[in-house]
Amino acid sequence: MQQASRARLLVENSPFFQAAGATAMTEVLRPSFTQLLPRGAVLFEQGDEPDFLHMLLEGSVGLQASVEGCGRTVVELFGSGELFLAPAVMLRLPYLASAVALTEVRVLMIPAEAFRDGVGRSHDLCRATTQLLARHWRLMVDQVVDLKLRSAEDRVARFVARRISEEAGAGDALLPEPRTAIAARLGMTPETLSRALAGLERKGKLQRGAGSATVADRTALVR
């Protein structure tokens, strides 16, 4: 019962729930359930047809894409409170990437059909979903710009800064994922990632810790 209450609290505190509102989410949540999965668990595979929309309540998930003969890489990382690969659910199309738990994760499993029905009936849920898709589109464009135009150190600085709230302006950026996953997401080797973090530390923009980085001034970090 305590675990169910905790899961409910995590769902209600998620940005998507806040955007859609409790009334719009009630019918969507009724057939949904949570899963606690260990690090390394595969939530779905690239090419699978989506049966669920996934909301990450705790932990970190990496989206991994592969091309035959060219290997596999991490294309995005998602943290607590985020929904991922909603376009596949809305369009009834196969996933373009696999989802792998990079830490122990708690995931809300929302049946795809129930979610699509809810979006069709509820203006608030439709608006929240539109905003979600728009944010993910902007994230994709920002990632392309990062990879094409910004230096390794700039990419790392922006990645760390995104893990600190703009409102707070300072704090600890949690980095629980394996360094190999973070490096792949940023389009660099783990060695380049380590050098970039060391360079930012030498400049006084952050202080490295075990699984985190302490930032005294978020604005200065990305300036």
C-alpha positions in Angstrom: 0.0 0.0 0.0 2.9 2.3 0.8 4.5 1.6 -2.6 1.2 2.4 -4.3 0.9 5.7 -2.5 4.5 6.6 -3.4 3.9 5.8 -7.1 0.7 7.9 -7.0 2.6 10.8 -5.5 5.3 10.5 -8.2 2.7 10.5 -10.9 0.9 13.5 -9.6 4.2 15.5 -9.3 5.2 14.7 -12.9 5.2 17.7 -15.3 2.8 15.9 -17.7 0.2 15.2 -14.9 0.5 18.8 -13.8 -0.1 20.0 -17.4 -3.0 17.7 -18.1 -4.7 18.0 -14.6 -6.2 15.4 -12.3 -9.6 15.3 -14.1 -8.1 14.5 -17.5 -5.7 11.9 -16.1 -8.3 9.9 -14.1 -9.5 7.7 -16.9 -6.0 7.3 -18.3 -4.6 6.1 -15.0 -7.4 3.7 -14.2 -6.0 0.8 -16.4 -2.4 1.8 -15.8 0.1 0.1 -13.5 3.7 0.6 -12.3 6.7 -1.7 -12.6 10.0 -1.7 -10.7 12.7 -2.8 -13.0 16.4 -3.5 -12.4 19.3 -1.8 -14.2 19.8 -3.3 -17.6 16.1 -4.2 -18.1 14.8 -3.6 -21.6 11.4 -1.8 -21.6 10.9 -2.3 -25.3 13.0 -3.0 -28.4 13.6 -1.0 -31.6 11.0 -2.1 -34.1 8.4 -3.2 -31.5 4.8 -2.0 -31.8 3.9 0.1 -28.8 1.4 -1.4 -26.4 2.1 1.2 -23.7 3.1 4.8 -23.1 5.8 4.9 -20.5 6.2 7.5 -17.8 9.4 7.3 -15.9 8.7 7.9 -12.2 12.2 7.2 -10.8 15.6 6.4 -12.3 17.1 6.9 -15.7 16.3 5.3 -19.1 18.5 5.4 -22.2 17.1 5.3 -25.8 19.4 3.1 -27.9 19.3 3.0 -31.7 21.1 0.5 -33.9 21.9 0.2 -37.6 22.8 -3.1 -39.0 26.6 -3.2 -39.6 27.1 0.1 -37.9 26.7 -0.7 -34.2 24.5 0.8 -31.5 24.5 4.1 -29.7 22.5 6.1 -27.1 20.4 8.8 -28.7 18.7 10.2 -25.7 18.5 10.0 -21.9 15.3 10.4 -19.9 14.9 11.1 -16.2 12.1 10.9 -13.6 8.8 12.5 -14.5 9.3 12.2 -18.3 7.2 10.3 -20.9 9.1 8.9 -23.8 8.4 8.0 -27.4 4.9 9.3 -27.4 4.9 9.8 -31.2 5.1 6.0 -31.7 2.1 5.5 -29.5 0.0 8.3 -31.1 0.9 7.2 -34.7 0.7 3.5 -34.0 4.1 3.1 -35.5 7.1 0.9 -34.4 9.6 2.3 -32.0 12.7 3.9 -33.6 14.8 3.0 -30.6 15.1 0.6 -27.7 14.6 1.7 -24.1 17.0 0.3 -21.5 17.1 1.0 -17.8 20.4 2.7 -16.9 19.6 2.5 -13.2 16.9 0.8 -11.3 13.7 2.4 -12.5 10.0 2.7 -11.6 7.8 3.1 -14.6 4.1 3.9 -15.1 2.7 1.7 -17.9 -0.2 3.5 -19.6 -2.0 1.3 -22.1 -1.6 2.8 -25.5 -5.2 2.5 -26.6 -6.5 4.1 -23.3 -4.1 7.0 -23.8 -5.2 7.6 -27.4 -8.8 7.4 -26.4 -8.2 9.9 -23.6 -6.5 12.3 -26.0 -9.4 12.1 -28.3 -11.9 12.9 -25.6 -10.1 15.4 -23.4 -9.1 18.8 -24.5 -6.7 19.2 -21.5 -5.0 15.8 -22.2 -4.7 16.7 -25.9 -3.1 20.1 -25.0 -0.7 18.5 -22.6 0.3 15.9 -25.2 0.7 18.6 -27.9 3.0 20.5 -25.5 5.0 17.3 -24.8 5.5 16.5 -28.5 6.6 20.1 -29.1 9.1 20.0 -26.3 10.5 16.7 -27.6 10.8 18.3 -31.1 12.7 21.2 -29.7 15.0 18.8 -27.8 15.7 16.9 -31.0 16.6 20.1 -32.9 18.8 21.3 -30.0 20.6 18.0 -30.0 21.3 18.2 -33.7 22.7 21.8 -33.3 24.8 20.5 -30.4 26.3 17.7 -32.4 26.9 19.8 -35.5 28.1 23.2 -34.1 29.2 23.0 -30.5 32.5 21.9 -29.0 32.7 18.9 -26.7 33.1 21.1 -23.7 30.1 23.2 -24.6 28.0 20.1 -25.1 28.9 18.8 -21.7 28.3 22.1 -20.0 24.8 22.4 -21.5 24.0 18.8 -20.6 25.0 19.3 -16.9 23.1 22.7 -16.8 19.9 21.0 -18.0 20.0 18.9 -14.8 19.8 22.0 -12.6 16.6 24.1 -12.4 16.8 27.5 -13.9 14.9 28.8 -11.0 17.5 27.6 -8.5 20.4 28.7 -10.6 22.8 26.4 -8.8 23.0 23.0 -7.2 24.0 19.4 -7.7 23.5 18.0 -11.2 22.9 14.2 -10.7 24.7 12.0 -13.2 23.6 8.5 -12.3 24.0 7.0 -15.8 27.1 5.1 -16.9 29.7 7.5 -18.4 29.6 5.5 -21.6 25.9 6.3 -21.9 26.3 10.0 -21.3 29.2 10.2 -23.7 27.3 8.4 -26.4 24.3 10.7 -26.0 26.7 13.7 -26.4 28.4 12.2 -29.5 31.8 11.7 -27.9 34.0 9.0 -26.3 34.1 8.5 -22.6 37.7 9.8 -22.6 36.6 13.1 -24.3 33.8 13.4 -21.8 36.3 13.1 -18.9 38.5 15.7 -20.5 35.6 18.1 -20.9 34.5 17.7 -17.3 38.1 18.2 -16.1 38.3 21.4 -18.3 35.1 22.8 -16.9 36.4 22.0 -13.4 39.7 23.8 -14.0 37.7 26.9 -15.1 35.8 26.8 -11.9 32.5 26.1 -13.6 31.7 22.9 -11.7 33.1 20.5 -9.2 33.0 16.8 -10.0 31.7 14.3 -7.5 30.7 10.6 -7.5 27.7 10.5 -9.8 27.1 14.2 -9.8 28.6 17.7 -10.5 28.2 20.7 -8.2 27.5 23.9 -10.0 27.7 27.3 -8.3 26.4 29.3 -11.2 24.2 27.7 -13.9 24.3 30.8 -16.1 28.1 31.0 -16.0 28.4 27.3 -16.8 26.6 27.7 -20.2 27.9 31.2 -21.0 
